Amino acid sequence: MVLHSTRWLALSYFTYFFSYGIFLPFWSVWLKGIGLSPETIGVLLGAGLVARFLGSLLIAPRVSDPSLLIKAVRILALLTLVFVACFWVSHQFAWLMVVMVGFNLFFSPLVPLTDALANTWQKQITMDYGRVRLWDRSPL
């Protein structure tokens, strides 16, 4: 199966914001459902936000070669998936903290790197970037 570049980008944006659109509002509900206190939930969510900041700040700029963008996006997506699966391994605070930080650290650079890929492809092939980015708001 061959997926055109514009469709791949649109699907990438869609899945990112679809998953984040589910994660963001319902994550604290799930944490409360497993018995965590509001204070603990706040600490986990706060640590996740710090990790998102650090992931975008430290990981995304490391990929400066345009030929490595697709590989970097795939590796980060795979690492994110591994950390998502780890959420169900244990409900201990320390474990959830490590998993929350790891998930957000690798999830956050996906959009800047996908934007860099879209910019590279915009220069190489003719594509309607606005139409591609339209798909990132539809899941929200």
C-alpha positions as a printed NumPy array, in Angstrom:
array([[  0.   ,   0.   ,   0.   ],
       [  1.381,   3.373,  -1.008],
       [  0.217,   6.467,   0.827],
       [  0.729,   9.842,  -0.83 ],
       [  2.822,  12.338,   1.109],
       [ -0.056,  14.733,   1.707],
       [ -2.296,  11.952,   2.996],
       [  0.47 ,  10.641,   5.224],
       [  0.974,  14.101,   6.724],
       [ -2.765,  14.637,   7.166],
       [ -3.076,  11.226,   8.847],
       [ -0.109,  12.017,  11.072],
       [ -1.63 ,  15.307,  12.242],
       [ -5.051,  13.706,  12.655],
       [ -3.8  ,  10.812,  14.788],
       [ -1.649,  13.089,  16.94 ],
       [ -4.454,  15.467,  17.794],
       [ -7.053,  12.693,  18.003],
       [ -5.001,  10.836,  20.6  ],
       [ -4.155,  14.039,  22.461],
       [ -7.807,  15.078,  22.32 ],
       [ -8.716,  11.857,  24.121],
       [ -5.726,  11.849,  26.46 ],
       [ -6.047,  15.393,  27.738],
       [ -9.654,  15.487,  29.006],
       [ -9.951,  11.879,  30.163],
       [ -6.531,  11.173,  31.63 ],
       [ -7.267,  12.697,  35.028],
       [-10.57 ,  10.774,  35.123],
       [ -8.697,   7.504,  34.558],
       [ -6.128,   8.393,  37.216],
       [ -8.934,   9.16 ,  39.668],
       [-10.569,   5.863,  38.726],
       [ -7.475,   3.91 ,  39.765],
       [ -7.619,   5.585,  43.163],
       [ -5.156,   8.457,  42.973],
       [ -5.763,  11.605,  44.984],
       [ -6.288,  14.972,  43.257],
       [ -2.881,  16.133,  44.525],
       [ -1.133,  13.108,  43.026],
       [ -2.994,  13.571,  39.749],
       [ -1.884,  17.208,  39.672],
       [  1.749,  16.247,  40.244],
       [  1.608,  13.652,  37.447],
       [ -0.035,  16.066,  35.012],
       [  2.432,  18.817,  35.94 ],
       [  5.397,  16.498,  35.429],
       [  3.932,  15.562,  32.057],
       [  3.735,  19.208,  31.016],
       [  7.357,  19.796,  32.027],
       [  8.368,  16.704,  30.039],
       [  6.431,  18.   ,  27.005],
       [  8.37 ,  21.247,  27.221],
       [ 11.701,  19.444,  27.533],
       [ 10.907,  16.984,  24.739],
       [ 10.167,  19.742,  22.265],
       [ 13.137,  21.769,  23.466],
       [ 15.74 ,  18.999,  23.559],
       [ 14.703,  16.283,  21.099],
       [ 13.198,  18.113,  18.116],
       [ 16.242,  20.358,  17.422],
       [ 18.537,  17.3  ,  17.358],
       [ 17.002,  16.229,  14.042],
       [ 18.512,  18.79 ,  11.688],
       [ 18.994,  16.58 ,   8.629],
       [ 15.775,  16.538,   6.555],
       [ 16.53 ,  13.007,   5.351],
       [ 16.199,  11.761,   8.947],
       [ 12.825,  13.351,   9.684],
       [ 10.67 ,  10.36 ,   8.72 ],
       [ 12.889,   7.978,  10.676],
       [ 12.812,  10.258,  13.736],
       [  9.018,  10.593,  13.616],
       [  8.637,   6.809,  13.364],
       [ 11.033,   6.138,  16.25 ],
       [  9.357,   8.729,  18.483],
       [  5.914,   7.358,  17.615],
       [  7.068,   3.838,  18.492],
       [  8.573,   4.986,  21.804],
       [  5.338,   6.831,  22.585],
       [  3.353,   3.663,  21.894],
       [  5.628,   1.67 ,  24.216],
       [  5.062,   4.182,  27.013],
       [  1.293,   4.124,  26.433],
       [  1.345,   0.349,  26.895],
       [  3.383,   0.781,  30.086],
       [  0.56 ,   2.736,  31.743],
       [ -1.254,  -0.549,  32.384],
       [  1.739,  -2.37 ,  33.88 ],
       [  1.438,  -0.822,  37.336],
       [ -0.548,   1.854,  39.117],
       [  2.18 ,   2.803,  41.589],
       [  2.97 ,   6.505,  41.727],
       [  6.69 ,   6.136,  40.917],
       [  5.962,   3.924,  37.912],
       [  3.242,   6.256,  36.626],
       [  5.613,   9.208,  37.025],
       [  8.318,   7.536,  34.92 ],
       [  5.807,   6.483,  32.279],
       [  4.097,   9.896,  32.224],
       [  7.416,  11.693,  31.769],
       [  8.571,   9.23 ,  29.095],
       [  5.294,   9.424,  27.19 ],
       [  5.243,  13.219,  27.108],
       [  8.967,  13.484,  26.397],
       [  8.641,  11.458,  23.181],
       [  5.108,  12.542,  22.197],
       [  5.737,  16.291,  22.208],
       [  8.399,  16.506,  19.44 ],
       [  6.127,  14.742,  16.951],
       [  4.331,  17.896,  15.78 ],
       [  7.447,  20.082,  15.34 ],
       [  9.166,  17.281,  13.435],
       [  6.082,  16.647,  11.306],
       [  5.938,  20.382,  10.585],
       [  9.594,  20.289,   9.531],
       [  8.817,  17.33 ,   7.287],
       [  5.848,  19.176,   5.773],
       [  8.062,  22.199,   5.159],
       [ 10.665,  20.012,   3.453],
       [  8.052,  18.331,   1.286],
       [  6.48 ,  21.701,   0.485],
       [  9.784,  22.696,  -1.094],
       [ 10.172,  19.374,  -2.952],
       [  6.648,  18.631,  -4.163],
       [  3.529,  20.647,  -4.779],
       [  1.102,  20.229,  -1.916],
       [ -1.587,  22.266,  -0.245],
       [ -0.131,  22.699,   3.245],
       [ -3.243,  24.43 ,   4.561],
       [ -5.398,  21.504,   3.517],
       [ -3.002,  19.063,   5.163],
       [ -3.018,  21.035,   8.436],
       [ -6.802,  21.209,   8.359],
       [ -6.827,  17.599,   9.536],
       [ -5.063,  18.384,  12.804],
       [ -8.044,  20.357,  14.114],
       [-10.81 ,  18.012,  13.036],
       [-10.37 ,  15.533,  15.936],
       [-10.634,  18.277,  18.545]])
